[in-house]
Amino acid sequence: DRGAKEMWRPAVSPKAGAAAGAPALASSLSTAPWAEPVRAMPRQSASRRTSRQLPLCANYAMLRPRRRLQAAMLPALGELSRFEFPVGVHLRTGYADWSYLNTRRHRSGATVADASASAAAVAPRMSLPAQWRTFESALLDCTDPAWRGGPCFNWRNRQHRSPTLADATRDCGDGEPPALRAPSNGTLAAAFGCAAVYGERFAERLGAADRRAARSSNSGSGSNSGGGTGGGSGGGSRGGSDGSWGLLVLGDSPALPSLARALPLFARRVVDTAAIGPIGHTSRTVLCDASGGGRCAEEGAADPSGAWTRAMVDFYLGGLTSAFVSALFSSWQAAMLSRSLLCCKRRMHFGAMYSQANSHRDK
């Protein structure tokens, strides 16, 4: 990186690079999955391609990840590519923060989980309804009559309460609420419901377009014997999932993807990045893994169990979504959106600030 104010500049001119035998940029960007944002750049309006945003080193790194990051993201990218309309969902609950705060230094010098975290790691598995309701109860507004102590948030909506599926249906698109069948009706139902609204509306438009195309084809041929045109949004050629829309689940809670998969509406649509590494925190490198018997990664680890790799993959994949839904306070969404050339045709944020008294995660 060279130049004033950390602006990125190529070390050699394109002609010099070509003369030295460097591969042509056009050929290297023509098919690589990671290069889709770069290929989209000429299609963007001049107002979006600002002269100062794109050349920054951070943005260049986001648009053209190195080979190690390319290899790490390819499986999840392949899953996401099955869908014509991927919808992202992100929640920062504070799990990664409390994973750090609930640690202690062992006399041997190792970092271990404290008693409460160790007990939680070996606790019996909860049923879906119990886990869903427990999760949503920690996201209530601090003034909600249903709040019984513990974590809570200060919701920034007119009603000063956690959102519901009805809020999502109203704010994310008019019409009937999606058939979510969630165990309870709180923040999770709102976030996932909004994503479903975006996806179902796309499926409806896609199905209508397919039917118009089928009618046009039949009228042109003068025959209705084609039969196998696959009219409707769930055609086999459209991504391998009914409606051709999928759900990319991101955030700092390991439970979130599994809760989404448990809903019948999302059963074959969910993509997540858990296989890449554990949940990490950009300010702290202590990670306590429930499968590790209470052991924690040490401070200063370069990439603790792949946590930082997963964080960068989340950044990149989030920027490829066609719609994005987020809830709770986090700077992650703004950082992702500022570096994305594709996201989003639809965007919704359910805003809430963590309580300084009851769930202050940035101590």
C-alpha positions as CSV (number, residue, x, y, z in Angstrom):
1,D,0.0,0.0,0.0
2,R,1.4,3.3,-1.0
3,G,0.3,6.9,-1.7
4,A,-1.2,9.7,0.3
5,K,-3.8,8.9,3.0
6,E,-3.3,5.2,2.6
7,M,-4.9,5.1,-0.9
8,W,-4.1,1.9,-2.8
9,R,-2.2,2.2,-6.1
10,P,-0.9,-0.6,-8.3
11,A,2.8,-1.1,-8.1
12,V,3.0,-1.2,-11.9
13,S,0.9,0.1,-14.7
14,P,-1.5,-2.4,-16.5
15,K,0.7,-2.3,-19.6
16,A,3.9,-3.0,-17.7
17,G,2.2,-5.9,-15.9
18,A,1.0,-7.4,-19.1
19,A,4.5,-7.0,-20.6
20,A,6.0,-8.9,-17.7
21,G,3.7,-11.8,-18.3
22,A,1.0,-11.0,-15.6
23,P,-2.4,-12.7,-16.4
24,A,-4.9,-10.4,-18.0
25,L,-7.3,-8.9,-15.3
26,A,-10.3,-9.5,-17.5
27,S,-9.7,-13.3,-17.7
28,S,-9.0,-13.6,-14.0
29,L,-12.3,-11.8,-13.1
30,S,-14.5,-13.4,-15.7
31,T,-15.5,-16.5,-13.8
32,A,-14.1,-16.5,-10.3
33,P,-17.0,-16.5,-7.8
34,W,-15.2,-14.1,-5.4
35,A,-14.9,-11.5,-8.2
36,E,-18.7,-10.9,-8.6
37,P,-18.5,-7.5,-6.9
38,V,-15.7,-6.4,-9.1
39,R,-17.7,-7.5,-12.2
40,A,-20.6,-5.5,-10.9
41,M,-18.6,-2.3,-10.7
42,P,-19.2,-1.1,-14.3
43,R,-23.0,-1.6,-13.8
44,Q,-23.1,0.7,-10.8
45,S,-24.0,4.4,-11.1
46,A,-21.2,7.0,-10.7
47,S,-22.8,8.2,-7.5
48,R,-22.1,4.8,-5.9
49,R,-18.6,4.4,-7.3
50,T,-17.2,7.3,-5.4
51,S,-13.6,8.3,-6.2
52,R,-12.5,7.8,-2.6
53,Q,-14.4,4.7,-1.4
54,L,-13.3,2.0,-3.8
55,P,-9.5,2.5,-3.9
56,L,-9.1,2.1,-0.1
57,C,-6.9,-0.8,1.0
58,A,-9.7,-2.3,3.1
59,N,-12.2,-2.1,0.3
60,Y,-9.7,-3.6,-2.2
61,A,-9.1,-6.5,0.2
62,M,-12.9,-7.0,0.6
63,L,-13.4,-7.1,-3.2
64,R,-10.5,-9.3,-3.9
65,P,-9.8,-11.7,-1.0
66,R,-6.5,-13.7,-1.0
67,R,-6.4,-17.3,-2.0
68,R,-6.6,-18.6,1.6
69,L,-9.8,-16.7,2.1
70,Q,-11.1,-17.7,-1.3
71,A,-10.6,-21.3,-0.4
72,A,-12.3,-20.9,3.0
73,M,-15.4,-19.2,1.6
74,L,-16.0,-21.4,-1.5
75,P,-18.2,-24.1,0.2
76,A,-20.5,-21.5,1.7
77,L,-20.4,-19.4,-1.5
78,G,-21.4,-22.5,-3.4
79,E,-24.4,-23.1,-1.1
80,L,-25.4,-19.4,-1.4
81,S,-25.2,-19.6,-5.2
82,R,-28.1,-22.1,-5.3
83,F,-30.4,-19.2,-4.7
84,E,-31.3,-16.4,-7.1
85,F,-32.4,-14.2,-4.2
86,P,-30.3,-14.7,-1.0
87,V,-31.6,-12.9,2.1
88,G,-29.2,-12.2,4.9
89,V,-30.1,-12.0,8.7
90,H,-27.7,-10.7,11.3
91,L,-28.0,-10.3,15.1
92,R,-25.3,-9.3,17.5
93,T,-26.5,-10.7,20.8
94,G,-23.3,-10.3,22.8
95,Y,-22.5,-14.0,23.0
96,A,-18.9,-13.4,21.9
97,D,-18.4,-10.6,24.5
98,W,-19.8,-12.7,27.4
99,S,-17.7,-15.7,26.2
100,Y,-14.7,-13.5,27.0
101,L,-16.1,-11.9,30.1
102,N,-17.0,-15.2,31.7
103,T,-13.4,-16.5,31.7
104,R,-10.7,-16.5,34.4
105,R,-7.0,-17.2,34.5
106,H,-6.1,-20.6,35.8
107,R,-3.2,-20.8,38.2
108,S,-1.3,-22.7,35.5
109,G,-1.6,-19.6,33.3
110,A,-4.2,-21.0,31.0
111,T,-7.5,-19.2,30.3
112,V,-10.5,-21.3,31.3
113,A,-14.3,-20.7,31.4
114,D,-15.7,-19.7,34.7
115,A,-18.1,-21.9,36.7
116,S,-21.3,-20.5,35.1
117,A,-19.9,-20.8,31.6
118,S,-18.6,-24.3,32.2
119,A,-22.0,-25.4,33.6
120,A,-23.8,-24.0,30.6
121,A,-21.5,-25.9,28.2
122,V,-22.5,-29.3,29.7
123,A,-26.1,-28.5,30.4
124,P,-28.8,-30.8,28.8
125,R,-30.0,-29.8,25.3
126,M,-33.1,-27.6,25.3
127,S,-36.1,-28.3,23.2
128,L,-36.8,-26.0,20.3
129,P,-39.7,-24.2,21.9
130,A,-37.7,-23.7,25.2
131,Q,-34.6,-22.5,23.5
132,W,-36.5,-20.1,21.2
133,R,-38.5,-18.6,24.1
134,T,-35.4,-18.3,26.2
135,F,-33.5,-16.6,23.4
136,E,-36.3,-14.1,22.8
137,S,-36.8,-13.4,26.5
138,A,-33.2,-12.1,26.6
139,L,-34.1,-9.5,23.9
140,L,-37.1,-7.9,25.6
141,D,-37.4,-4.2,26.2
142,C,-36.3,-3.3,29.7
143,T,-39.7,-1.7,30.4
144,D,-41.7,-4.7,29.1
145,P,-44.1,-6.1,31.8
146,A,-42.9,-9.6,30.7
147,W,-39.3,-8.9,31.6
148,R,-38.3,-10.8,34.8
149,G,-34.7,-9.6,35.2
150,G,-31.6,-10.6,33.3
151,P,-30.5,-9.2,29.9
152,C,-32.8,-6.6,28.2
153,F,-32.6,-4.0,25.5
154,N,-33.9,-0.4,24.9
155,W,-35.8,-0.8,21.7
156,R,-35.8,2.3,19.4
157,N,-39.3,1.9,18.0
158,R,-42.5,3.9,18.7
159,Q,-43.9,1.1,20.9
160,H,-40.7,0.8,23.0
161,R,-40.9,-3.0,22.8
162,S,-39.3,-5.9,21.0
163,P,-40.7,-6.3,17.4
164,T,-43.1,-9.0,16.4
165,L,-44.1,-10.9,13.3
166,A,-46.9,-8.4,12.7
167,D,-44.3,-5.6,12.7
168,A,-42.2,-7.4,10.2
169,T,-45.2,-8.0,7.9
170,R,-46.1,-4.4,8.0
171,D,-42.6,-2.9,7.7
172,C,-41.1,-5.3,5.3
173,G,-44.0,-5.7,2.8
174,D,-47.8,-5.5,2.8
175,G,-49.8,-8.7,2.6
176,E,-50.3,-11.9,4.6
177,P,-47.7,-12.8,7.2
178,P,-45.4,-15.7,6.2
179,A,-46.2,-19.2,7.6
180,L,-43.3,-19.0,10.0
181,R,-44.8,-21.3,12.8
182,A,-42.3,-20.0,15.3
183,P,-42.6,-21.1,19.0
184,S,-43.1,-17.5,20.2
185,N,-43.6,-14.1,18.7
186,G,-40.7,-11.8,19.5
187,T,-37.5,-10.5,18.0
188,L,-36.5,-13.7,16.3
189,A,-39.9,-14.1,14.7
190,A,-39.7,-10.5,13.5
191,A,-36.2,-10.9,12.0
192,F,-36.8,-14.2,10.3
193,G,-40.3,-13.2,9.4
194,C,-39.1,-10.1,7.6
195,A,-36.5,-12.2,5.7
196,A,-39.3,-14.6,4.7
197,V,-41.5,-11.7,3.5
198,Y,-38.6,-10.5,1.2
199,G,-38.1,-14.0,0.0
200,E,-41.7,-14.9,-0.6
201,R,-42.3,-11.6,-2.4
202,F,-39.4,-12.4,-4.8
203,A,-40.8,-15.9,-5.3
204,E,-44.2,-14.4,-6.2
205,R,-42.7,-12.0,-8.7
206,L,-40.6,-14.8,-10.1
207,G,-43.5,-17.1,-10.5
208,A,-45.6,-14.5,-12.2
209,A,-42.7,-13.8,-14.7
210,D,-42.4,-17.6,-15.4
211,R,-46.1,-17.8,-16.1
212,R,-46.0,-14.9,-18.4
213,A,-43.1,-16.4,-20.2
214,A,-44.9,-19.8,-20.5
215,R,-48.0,-18.1,-21.9
216,S,-45.9,-16.2,-24.4
217,S,-44.1,-19.4,-25.5
218,N,-47.4,-21.4,-25.8
219,S,-49.1,-18.7,-27.8
220,G,-46.1,-18.4,-30.1
221,S,-46.0,-22.1,-30.8
222,G,-49.7,-22.5,-31.0
223,S,-49.5,-25.6,-28.8
224,N,-50.0,-26.4,-25.2
225,S,-48.2,-29.8,-25.3
226,G,-45.0,-28.5,-23.8
227,G,-46.1,-29.5,-20.3
228,G,-42.7,-29.3,-18.7
229,T,-42.0,-25.6,-18.7
230,G,-41.8,-25.7,-14.9
231,G,-44.0,-22.6,-14.4
232,G,-43.9,-21.4,-10.9
233,S,-41.2,-20.2,-8.6
234,G,-40.0,-23.6,-7.6
235,G,-38.7,-24.9,-10.9
236,G,-35.8,-27.3,-10.7
237,S,-33.6,-25.0,-12.8
238,R,-33.9,-22.2,-10.4
239,G,-31.4,-22.9,-7.7
240,G,-32.7,-26.2,-6.3
241,S,-34.9,-24.8,-3.5
242,D,-38.6,-23.9,-3.6
243,G,-39.0,-20.2,-4.6
244,S,-35.3,-19.9,-5.4
245,W,-34.6,-17.7,-2.3
246,G,-32.3,-18.6,0.6
247,L,-31.4,-17.4,4.0
248,L,-27.8,-16.5,5.0
249,V,-27.7,-16.5,8.8
250,L,-24.9,-14.4,10.4
251,G,-24.2,-13.1,13.9
252,D,-22.5,-13.9,17.1
253,S,-24.8,-16.6,18.4
254,P,-24.1,-20.3,17.6
255,A,-27.8,-21.1,18.2
256,L,-29.1,-18.8,15.5
257,P,-28.6,-21.0,12.4
258,S,-30.0,-24.1,14.2
259,L,-33.1,-22.2,15.3
260,A,-33.6,-21.0,11.7
261,R,-33.2,-24.6,10.3
262,A,-35.8,-25.9,12.8
263,L,-38.5,-23.8,11.1
264,P,-40.2,-25.8,8.3
265,L,-40.2,-22.7,6.0
266,F,-36.4,-22.5,6.2
267,A,-35.6,-26.2,6.3
268,R,-33.7,-26.3,2.9
269,R,-32.8,-22.7,2.6
270,V,-30.4,-21.9,5.4
271,V,-26.7,-21.2,4.8
272,D,-24.2,-20.4,7.6
273,T,-20.5,-20.3,8.1
274,A,-20.1,-22.3,11.3
275,A,-17.9,-24.9,9.5
276,I,-15.2,-22.3,8.9
277,G,-14.6,-21.5,12.6
278,P,-16.1,-20.5,15.9
279,I,-17.6,-17.1,16.8
280,G,-15.0,-14.5,17.3
281,H,-14.7,-10.9,18.7
282,T,-12.5,-8.4,16.9
283,S,-11.3,-6.8,20.1
284,R,-10.5,-9.9,22.1
285,T,-8.9,-13.2,21.2
286,V,-10.2,-15.4,24.0
287,L,-12.7,-17.9,22.7
288,C,-14.4,-20.5,24.8
289,D,-15.7,-23.5,22.8
290,A,-18.4,-25.6,24.5
291,S,-16.9,-28.7,22.7
292,G,-13.5,-28.0,24.2
293,G,-14.4,-29.0,27.8
294,G,-14.2,-25.4,29.1
295,R,-10.8,-24.7,27.5
296,C,-10.3,-21.3,25.8
297,A,-8.1,-20.1,23.1
298,E,-5.2,-18.0,24.4
299,E,-4.9,-14.2,24.0
300,G,-3.0,-13.1,21.0
301,A,-3.8,-16.0,18.7
302,A,-3.3,-15.1,15.1
303,D,-6.5,-16.8,13.9
304,P,-8.0,-18.7,16.9
305,S,-9.5,-21.8,15.5
306,G,-10.4,-19.9,12.3
307,A,-12.5,-17.2,14.0
308,W,-11.0,-14.3,12.1
309,T,-11.3,-16.2,8.8
310,R,-15.0,-16.8,9.5
311,A,-15.5,-13.1,10.3
312,M,-14.0,-12.0,7.0
313,V,-16.1,-14.6,5.1
314,D,-19.2,-13.3,6.9
315,F,-18.3,-9.8,5.7
316,Y,-17.9,-10.9,2.1
317,L,-21.0,-13.2,1.9
318,G,-23.2,-10.6,3.6
319,G,-22.3,-8.2,0.8
320,L,-23.6,-10.6,-1.8
321,T,-27.2,-10.8,-0.5
322,S,-30.1,-9.3,-2.3
323,A,-31.9,-8.3,0.9
324,F,-30.7,-7.9,4.4
325,V,-32.4,-7.9,7.8
326,S,-30.6,-7.0,11.1
327,A,-31.6,-6.5,14.7
328,L,-30.0,-5.0,17.8
329,F,-27.1,-2.6,18.0
330,S,-24.0,-3.4,16.0
331,S,-21.5,-1.6,13.8
332,W,-21.1,-4.7,11.7
333,Q,-23.9,-4.1,9.3
334,A,-22.8,-0.6,8.4
335,A,-19.2,-1.8,7.9
336,M,-20.4,-4.6,5.6
337,L,-22.7,-2.4,3.6
338,S,-20.1,0.3,3.1
339,R,-17.9,-2.2,1.3
340,S,-20.6,-4.0,-0.7
341,L,-21.4,-3.2,-4.3
342,L,-24.3,-5.6,-4.5
343,C,-26.3,-5.4,-1.2
344,C,-29.2,-4.7,-1.1
345,K,-32.5,-4.4,-3.0
346,R,-34.3,-4.6,0.3
347,R,-33.1,-3.6,3.8
348,M,-34.6,-3.6,7.3
349,H,-33.1,-2.9,10.7
350,F,-34.9,-3.5,14.0
351,G,-32.9,-1.1,16.2
352,A,-32.2,-1.6,19.9
353,M,-29.4,-0.5,22.3
354,Y,-28.2,-2.8,25.0
355,S,-29.0,-1.8,28.5
356,Q,-26.1,-0.2,30.4
357,A,-27.4,-1.6,33.6
358,N,-28.5,-5.1,32.6
359,S,-26.7,-6.3,29.5
360,H,-23.7,-4.0,28.9
361,R,-21.6,-6.2,26.7
362,D,-18.8,-3.7,25.8
363,K,-17.4,-3.4,29.4
